């Protein structure tokens, strides 16, 4: 049942109001990639392209580009989860009662740990596999008995999931950055208190 996976929760809550697959168009990312493949620079070293992209995009190339984008997001989210895991371990270490950290330091470390946990939750939304590959391709029988494959549902949701995962990653990264800054401040206070006590 596809509703078990995070993308479908978000789609059910927010996505249905933003159009349907009948309005399907390739995203600006796909159009720009197509332009990059078709065009040549006006002169050596130029970043301006001579011609606009054609309106036709090959499906296999679009699928490859979207999965490459999802792969990059997956790698980044995995690295961010590892960083947050290290931050949580360090927070647990500093929250140990034997260190007798002050109330301010304990509060800052706890806030940092909560931020790292929230960031991991955002990253889990990025690395989710929400449906089987090409599962949303519709098979429509034709009058001659052959099957016609409609890829518009697959592409529509792939583009939507790529957009939602970029947003989730950005939120996770910002939360992690905030947690890191708070943690560094707490560490500074912790070591300052050790030297001041001595």
Secondary structure as UniProt FT lines:
FT   HELIX           2..4
FT   HELIX           6..13
FT   HELIX           15..18
FT   HELIX           21..23
FT   HELIX           28..38
FT   TURN            44..45
FT   HELIX           59..94
FT   HELIX           97..99
FT   HELIX           103..126
FT   TURN            133..136
FT   STRAND          138..141
FT   TURN            143..144
FT   STRAND          147..150
FT   HELIX           152..197
//
